[in-house]
């Protein structure tokens, strides 16, 4: 459904450390893109869909855009509960802040197991596994 998305960060090295740790436990890769950006995807051989993460302002964004002025919520699919647990642990070890420990979420989610962390720019990043 989604081909790609992107968001800016203030510190590319900190973001890359954070996303490399989180992506690896979910079976994803951080892929080199430019000196000022990287991609998160399945692999360099299978780059679509991808998430672009970088410091430059893309030409199609307006001058009013401010990095993390309106934090995003990004949820990754985890293959199982163990991966959610490892995601949370890896994210915290890589500089993330806890925003919701691994556990079952609301009754409306019917067995959805997820964890939430804040990345170095304050974006709310989630990994979740459905039964």
N, C-alpha and C positions, 0 to 999 in steps of 0.2 A: 504494500500500500504506500509506504513512504520510500522515496528514492534516496533522499539525503536531507540532512539538516545541519545547521552550524551555529556556533556561538563563540563569542570572544572571551578571552581570559586575560588577566593582567600579567601573570608570570607563567610563561610557556613551560619552563623547566619544571616548576612545581606541579602544573597541570599534567604534564606528561608523566611524571613519577606517579601521581595519583591514578590517572587513567590506565597506565600500564599495569599497575597492581590490580585494579578492579577488573579490567578486561580479561586478563590472563585466567582468572578463576572462573570466568563465564564462557571460556572458549573463544574469545575474541582477540584481535590483535590491534596494537597501535602501529600504524603504518606511516612511514615517512612521506611527507607531502612537499613542503617547502621549508626554508630555514625558519619561517615564522608560523608554521602550522603543522598539524598532523591529522591523520584520519583514524577513526575507530571503525573497524569492520571485521568481517569474517576472516579475511586474509588478503595479502597483496594480490593473490591470484583471483580472488573473488571479492572485489572491493565494494560491490553494491549489495545492499544499501550501506551508506556510510554516514558517520557523524564527523563534520569538520570542526576542529578546535584550533583557534589561532589568535594571534594578537593584532593583526592589521584589520582595519575596517574595510569590509568588502565595498566595492564601488557602488553596489546597488542599495546600500543602507544609507539612511539620511544622516546628516551631521548631528542630529539630536540623539542618536543612539549612544548610550553609555554602557560600558562593560559592566555587567551584573547589576545595573540599576534596577532591573526587574528580574530577579533570579528565576531560572527555569526549573522545571521539574522534569527529569528524564528517568524513565523506568526501563531497565534491561530485563529480558526474560532469562531466568536461570533454569538450568535443566532439572534441578532438584533442590530440596531443602539444604542439603550439605553445601551446595554451591552458594546459596544465599548466606549461610554462616561464614563461609570462606571469603565471600565478597566483603562482608561487613568487617571482618578481621583485617583483611588486606587494605581496605579503604582507611581504616583507623591508623594502621601502621604506616600508611603512605601520606599521612597528614590530614586526613579527613576528620570531621567532627561527627559524633553520634547524633542522629536525628530520629532514631527509632530502632531499637535493637531487634534482631531477628525474632519473628514470632508470627502467630496467626493474626490475620487482620479481620476486622468487622464481620458480623454474621452475614451481611450481604455478599461478602466475597467467597463464601462457601469453601473454606479450606485453603484460601490463598495465604501463602507464607512469604513474608517479605521483610526486608531491612532497608533502612534509610540512613544516608549519610550526607553531610554537606561537604562539597568539594572545596578546594582552596579559595574559590571565588564566592562561596555561599550558595551555590546551586544545589538543589535537593536532588540527590541521585539515589535511585532505588534499584534493587534487584528482587525479583519475586518469582516464585514457582507455584504453578497451579497444580492441583491434584490430577 
